[in-house]
Amino acid sequence: MAPLRIEPRDIAGHLPVGSRIWLHACSGESALIREGLEAADLRGLAFTGIFVPGLNRLAGLLAAGARIESFFMMPEFSGHEEQVRFLPFCYREIRLHLAANPPDAALVMVSPPDEAGLCSLGPVNDFIADLWPRIPRIIAHVNPLVPRTHGRSIPHDRFHAVIEGEAPLPVSDPSMDEVSARIAALARDLVPEGATIQAGLGRTPEAVLRGLTGHRDLSIHSGLIGDSTLDLLEAGALRADAPICAGVAIGSQRLYDAVARPAFRFAPPSVTHDIAQLAGFGRFVTVNSAIEVDLAGNGFAEATPKGLVSGPGGASDFAAGARGLQGLRLVVLPATAAGGTISRIVLPGRAAGPVSLGRFDTDAVVTQFGIADLRGASPAERRERLIAIAAPEHRAALADD
């Protein structure tokens, strides 16, 4: 049976009362779906998904009375604590949670159907790629601007209802600043030729990947890719056979125009974050950022002194997969914040928020002032090496304390 054709303002009326709904987000957020929901009364409905701070916008849903279940903290949650259920889970825990508690409905943005009637999930093959067969009601925004990628699809006739219309994908293109460029130049020599690389969200990991354009025979296996992956592909740094496997692409329109190429393969976290598969890569290099690193080597990426700003994400999954003789787990960060007045290399017990990457999840820390190789180091050696890559004006205070 063909799905119903509806308008955005009709979406809420097709969602079961009291239901929990998967909301396609990241770069798969539909402006038409969001605007349709914001105009409705959403009391009694709960929305869950992978919401990216600074990219996805949930304030309108909260204002309309919705409840939110999120795995990442968002700025717009402030003042709406009673409506928000924050679940700070790593990706393997999110998989278990969603498997035990599948949503009642889903709202997705997809490409128009191909000749076989399949609608591509485009650049966002996250948990919905595995979940959709278990979700009773799916409503889709069929968007001609969504690229048909080499990844998971949903049959058009599986949708309960569809809305149609063009809407651009959310864009993000972190620029490389001088500090990130210096960190990238240092990290470059740590990455071997032929490595498989994972990189996290943010300016500094993107800069590290952009610094590898002179390498050869690399491949990307990551939950997230940005424009840096396209830079590597176009520079000839990636291997010819299956160079890119990713769950989500977030970047500029240039990236979205490229992700339909055969070089890009998209897969859900059951593939991208599978620890057994990651452990088989051999030279697997993870590149993740942090807000702070303490002198024991613990990484903190979820909070500032003002409060929580993110969630655990997939960094610990990748760190577990890269643990081994040939794996290399890098944490990259600027040495200071607030114009140099605050050190981001901190004393144990002084960092904000929970530990995101434990001291056994990190092999080396890189700031613009150097590399602290923590492999095989004693606690005293760890402290000494980390102090050495702090900003010079903060080293004496760290050493004295």
Order of alpha helices (4+ residues) and beta strands (2+ residues): beta-beta-alpha-beta-alpha-beta-beta-alpha-beta-beta-alpha-beta-beta-beta-alpha-beta-alpha-beta-alpha-beta-alpha-beta-alpha-alpha-beta-beta-beta-beta-beta-alpha-beta-beta-beta-beta-beta-beta-alpha-alpha
